[in-house]
Every structure is written in structure tokens, then in C-alpha cells.
Amino acid sequence: MSAVVTLLILFSTFAVIHTTHACRALYARLQELESSQWYLQEDYGRLLLEHSTWASHYRVEKVAEEELGMQAPGLAQLKVVPR
């Protein structure tokens, strides 16, 4: 009977060690993922800012005028299309 109890205690001890190790490994992985998430959110914020800069009405108008030679039509060139 004491041999069975000893084996159960050893099994329980190894189970606790294994569970503790797994918990620490998972916690370390969680910290890595949270760090990665922080960097990705930072990059996303920068990309949103860059997108809003490139897509601003002022910049689009400036590129259309300077690089493409476009200009807004005059009032005489505007036509109303009936429905």
C-alpha cells in the first residue's frame, strides 16, 4: 500500500512540475505576443497617419495641378445633366 502512495505522490509531484513549467512557458509566450501586438498597433497608427497625409484633399489637388497639369473647370464649362 505504501508503494502505491509513494507512486501517487511522485506522479503528483511530476504533474505539478510539468504544469508549472507549462504555465511559465505560456506566460512567456503571452508576453511575446503582447509585445508584438504593441508594435503592430504602433505601426498601424503610423500607417493611418501616412495614409491620411497622402490622401489629403490638398495633396491630391496639388499633385493633379503640378504633376498632371489638371485644373478645375470654369463656370462656363460646367453643364447640368438632367435626370
ZALUMKE-758635 format. One record per residue: residue number from 1; residue in three letters; chain; y, x, z of N, C-alpha, C in turn. Coordinates in steps of 0.2 Angstrom, whole numbers, padded with zeros to 4 digits. Example, Ala and Ser with C-alpha at 12.3 -4.5 7.8 and 13.67 -1.06 7.14 Angstrom:
2
+-----+------+-----+-------+-------+-------+-------+-------+-------+-------+-------+-------+
| seq | type | mol |   npy |   npx |   npz |  capy |  capx |  capz |   cpy |   cpx |   cpz |
+-----+------+-----+-------+-------+-------+-------+-------+-------+-------+-------+-------+
|   1 |  ALA |   A | -0028 |  0066 |  0039 | -0022 |  0062 |  0039 | -0016 |  0066 |  0039 |
|   2 |  SER |   A | -0011 |  0064 |  0035 | -0005 |  0068 |  0036 |  0000 |  0064 |  0039 |
+-----+------+-----+-------+-------+-------+-------+-------+-------+-------+-------+-------+
// end
This chain:
83
+-----+------+-----+-------+-------+-------+-------+-------+-------+-------+-------+-------+
| seq | type | mol |   npy |   npx |   npz |  capy |  capx |  capz |   cpy |   cpx |   cpz |
+-----+------+-----+-------+-------+-------+-------+-------+-------+-------+-------+-------+
|   1 |  MET |   A | -0006 |  0004 |  0000 |  0000 |  0000 |  0000 |  0006 |  0004 |  0000 |
|   2 |  SER |   A |  0006 |  0010 |  0004 |  0012 |  0014 |  0004 |  0013 |  0018 | -0002 |
|   3 |  ALA |   A |  0008 |  0019 | -0006 |  0009 |  0022 | -0013 |  0012 |  0017 | -0018 |
|   4 |  VAL |   A |  0011 |  0011 | -0017 |  0014 |  0006 | -0021 |  0022 |  0005 | -0019 |
|   5 |  VAL |   A |  0023 |  0005 | -0013 |  0030 |  0005 | -0011 |  0034 |  0011 | -0013 |
|   6 |  THR |   A |  0031 |  0017 | -0012 |  0034 |  0023 | -0015 |  0035 |  0023 | -0022 |
|   7 |  LEU |   A |  0031 |  0021 | -0026 |  0032 |  0020 | -0033 |  0037 |  0015 | -0035 |
|   8 |  LEU |   A |  0037 |  0010 | -0031 |  0043 |  0005 | -0032 |  0050 |  0008 | -0030 |
|   9 |  ILE |   A |  0050 |  0012 | -0025 |  0056 |  0015 | -0023 |  0058 |  0020 | -0028 |
|  10 |  LEU |   A |  0054 |  0024 | -0031 |  0055 |  0029 | -0036 |  0058 |  0025 | -0043 |
|  11 |  PHE |   A |  0054 |  0020 | -0044 |  0056 |  0016 | -0050 |  0063 |  0013 | -0049 |
|  12 |  SER |   A |  0065 |  0010 | -0043 |  0071 |  0008 | -0042 |  0076 |  0013 | -0042 |
|  13 |  THR |   A |  0075 |  0019 | -0040 |  0079 |  0025 | -0040 |  0081 |  0027 | -0047 |
|  14 |  PHE |   A |  0076 |  0027 | -0051 |  0077 |  0029 | -0058 |  0081 |  0024 | -0062 |
|  15 |  ALA |   A |  0080 |  0017 | -0060 |  0083 |  0012 | -0063 |  0091 |  0012 | -0061 |
|  16 |  VAL |   A |  0092 |  0014 | -0055 |  0099 |  0014 | -0053 |  0103 |  0020 | -0056 |
|  17 |  ILE |   A |  0099 |  0026 | -0057 |  0102 |  0032 | -0060 |  0103 |  0030 | -0068 |
|  18 |  HIS |   A |  0099 |  0027 | -0071 |  0099 |  0025 | -0078 |  0105 |  0020 | -0079 |
|  19 |  THR |   A |  0106 |  0015 | -0075 |  0111 |  0010 | -0075 |  0118 |  0013 | -0074 |
|  20 |  THR |   A |  0118 |  0018 | -0069 |  0125 |  0021 | -0068 |  0127 |  0026 | -0074 |
|  21 |  HIS |   A |  0122 |  0029 | -0076 |  0123 |  0033 | -0082 |  0126 |  0029 | -0088 |
|  22 |  ALA |   A |  0122 |  0024 | -0089 |  0124 |  0019 | -0095 |  0131 |  0016 | -0094 |
|  23 |  CYS |   A |  0132 |  0014 | -0088 |  0139 |  0011 | -0086 |  0145 |  0017 | -0087 |
|  24 |  ARG |   A |  0143 |  0023 | -0085 |  0149 |  0028 | -0086 |  0149 |  0029 | -0094 |
|  25 |  ALA |   A |  0144 |  0029 | -0097 |  0144 |  0031 | -0105 |  0148 |  0025 | -0108 |
|  26 |  LEU |   A |  0147 |  0019 | -0106 |  0150 |  0013 | -0109 |  0158 |  0013 | -0107 |
|  27 |  TYR |   A |  0159 |  0015 | -0101 |  0166 |  0015 | -0099 |  0170 |  0021 | -0103 |
|  28 |  ALA |   A |  0167 |  0027 | -0104 |  0170 |  0032 | -0108 |  0171 |  0029 | -0115 |
|  29 |  ARG |   A |  0166 |  0026 | -0118 |  0167 |  0023 | -0125 |  0173 |  0018 | -0125 |
|  30 |  LEU |   A |  0173 |  0014 | -0120 |  0179 |  0009 | -0119 |  0185 |  0012 | -0119 |
|  31 |  GLN |   A |  0186 |  0018 | -0116 |  0192 |  0022 | -0116 |  0194 |  0025 | -0122 |
|  32 |  GLU |   A |  0189 |  0027 | -0126 |  0190 |  0030 | -0133 |  0192 |  0024 | -0137 |
|  33 |  LEU |   A |  0189 |  0018 | -0137 |  0191 |  0013 | -0141 |  0198 |  0010 | -0139 |
|  34 |  GLU |   A |  0200 |  0010 | -0133 |  0207 |  0008 | -0131 |  0212 |  0013 | -0134 |
|  35 |  SER |   A |  0210 |  0019 | -0133 |  0215 |  0024 | -0136 |  0216 |  0023 | -0143 |
|  36 |  SER |   A |  0210 |  0022 | -0147 |  0211 |  0021 | -0154 |  0215 |  0015 | -0156 |
|  37 |  GLN |   A |  0214 |  0010 | -0152 |  0217 |  0003 | -0153 |  0225 |  0005 | -0152 |
|  38 |  TRP |   A |  0227 |  0009 | -0147 |  0234 |  0010 | -0146 |  0237 |  0014 | -0152 |
|  39 |  TYR |   A |  0233 |  0019 | -0155 |  0236 |  0022 | -0161 |  0236 |  0018 | -0167 |
|  40 |  LEU |   A |  0231 |  0013 | -0167 |  0231 |  0009 | -0173 |  0237 |  0004 | -0173 |
|  41 |  GLN |   A |  0239 |  0001 | -0167 |  0244 | -0003 | -0166 |  0251 |  0000 | -0167 |
|  42 |  GLU |   A |  0251 |  0007 | -0165 |  0257 |  0011 | -0166 |  0258 |  0012 | -0174 |
|  43 |  ASP |   A |  0253 |  0013 | -0177 |  0253 |  0014 | -0185 |  0255 |  0007 | -0188 |
|  44 |  TYR |   A |  0252 |  0002 | -0186 |  0254 | -0005 | -0189 |  0261 | -0006 | -0188 |
|  45 |  GLY |   A |  0264 | -0005 | -0182 |  0271 | -0006 | -0181 |  0275 | -0002 | -0186 |
|  46 |  ARG |   A |  0273 |  0005 | -0187 |  0277 |  0009 | -0191 |  0276 |  0006 | -0199 |
|  47 |  LEU |   A |  0270 |  0004 | -0200 |  0269 |  0001 | -0207 |  0273 | -0005 | -0208 |
|  48 |  LEU |   A |  0274 | -0009 | -0203 |  0278 | -0015 | -0204 |  0285 | -0014 | -0205 |
|  49 |  LEU |   A |  0288 | -0009 | -0201 |  0294 | -0006 | -0202 |  0296 | -0004 | -0209 |
|  50 |  GLU |   A |  0291 |  0000 | -0211 |  0292 |  0003 | -0218 |  0291 | -0002 | -0223 |
|  51 |  HIS |   A |  0287 | -0007 | -0222 |  0287 | -0012 | -0227 |  0293 | -0016 | -0227 |
|  52 |  SER |   A |  0296 | -0018 | -0222 |  0302 | -0022 | -0221 |  0308 | -0018 | -0224 |
|  53 |  THR |   A |  0308 | -0011 | -0224 |  0313 | -0007 | -0227 |  0312 | -0007 | -0234 |
|  54 |  TRP |   A |  0306 | -0006 | -0237 |  0305 | -0006 | -0244 |  0306 | -0012 | -0247 |
|  55 |  ALA |   A |  0305 | -0018 | -0244 |  0306 | -0024 | -0247 |  0312 | -0028 | -0245 |
|  56 |  SER |   A |  0317 | -0024 | -0242 |  0323 | -0027 | -0241 |  0327 | -0030 | -0247 |
|  57 |  HIS |   A |  0331 | -0035 | -0247 |  0334 | -0038 | -0252 |  0339 | -0032 | -0255 |
|  58 |  TYR |   A |  0342 | -0029 | -0251 |  0347 | -0024 | -0253 |  0344 | -0019 | -0257 |
|  59 |  ARG |   A |  0338 | -0016 | -0255 |  0335 | -0011 | -0258 |  0332 | -0013 | -0265 |
|  60 |  VAL |   A |  0329 | -0019 | -0265 |  0327 | -0022 | -0271 |  0332 | -0023 | -0276 |
|  61 |  GLU |   A |  0338 | -0025 | -0274 |  0344 | -0026 | -0279 |  0346 | -0019 | -0281 |
|  62 |  LYS |   A |  0347 | -0014 | -0277 |  0349 | -0008 | -0278 |  0345 | -0005 | -0284 |
|  63 |  VAL |   A |  0338 | -0005 | -0283 |  0333 | -0002 | -0287 |  0334 | -0006 | -0294 |
|  64 |  ALA |   A |  0334 | -0012 | -0294 |  0335 | -0016 | -0300 |  0341 | -0014 | -0304 |
|  65 |  GLU |   A |  0347 | -0013 | -0301 |  0353 | -0011 | -0304 |  0353 | -0004 | -0306 |
|  66 |  GLU |   A |  0351 |  0001 | -0302 |  0351 |  0008 | -0304 |  0346 |  0010 | -0308 |
|  67 |  GLU |   A |  0340 |  0008 | -0306 |  0334 |  0011 | -0310 |  0332 |  0007 | -0316 |
|  68 |  LEU |   A |  0333 |  0001 | -0316 |  0330 | -0004 | -0321 |  0336 | -0006 | -0325 |
|  69 |  GLY |   A |  0342 | -0005 | -0323 |  0348 | -0007 | -0327 |  0349 | -0015 | -0327 |
|  70 |  MET |   A |  0346 | -0018 | -0322 |  0347 | -0026 | -0322 |  0353 | -0028 | -0319 |
|  71 |  GLN |   A |  0355 | -0034 | -0320 |  0361 | -0036 | -0317 |  0361 | -0044 | -0316 |
|  72 |  ALA |   A |  0364 | -0047 | -0312 |  0364 | -0054 | -0311 |  0368 | -0057 | -0316 |
|  73 |  PRO |   A |  0365 | -0063 | -0319 |  0369 | -0066 | -0324 |  0375 | -0069 | -0322 |
|  74 |  GLY |   A |  0380 | -0070 | -0327 |  0386 | -0073 | -0326 |  0386 | -0080 | -0326 |
|  75 |  LEU |   A |  0391 | -0084 | -0324 |  0391 | -0091 | -0323 |  0390 | -0094 | -0330 |
|  76 |  ALA |   A |  0392 | -0091 | -0335 |  0392 | -0093 | -0342 |  0385 | -0093 | -0345 |
|  77 |  GLN |   A |  0381 | -0088 | -0342 |  0374 | -0088 | -0344 |  0369 | -0092 | -0340 |
|  78 |  LEU |   A |  0371 | -0095 | -0335 |  0367 | -0100 | -0331 |  0366 | -0106 | -0335 |
|  79 |  LYS |   A |  0360 | -0109 | -0335 |  0358 | -0115 | -0338 |  0354 | -0119 | -0333 |
|  80 |  VAL |   A |  0356 | -0126 | -0332 |  0352 | -0130 | -0328 |  0347 | -0134 | -0332 |
|  81 |  VAL |   A |  0340 | -0133 | -0330 |  0335 | -0136 | -0333 |  0333 | -0143 | -0330 |
|  82 |  PRO |   A |  0333 | -0148 | -0334 |  0332 | -0155 | -0331 |  0324 | -0155 | -0329 |
|  83 |  ARG |   A |  0323 | -0160 | -0325 |  0316 | -0161 | -0323 |  0312 | -0164 | -0328 |
+-----+------+-----+-------+-------+-------+-------+-------+-------+-------+-------+-------+
// end
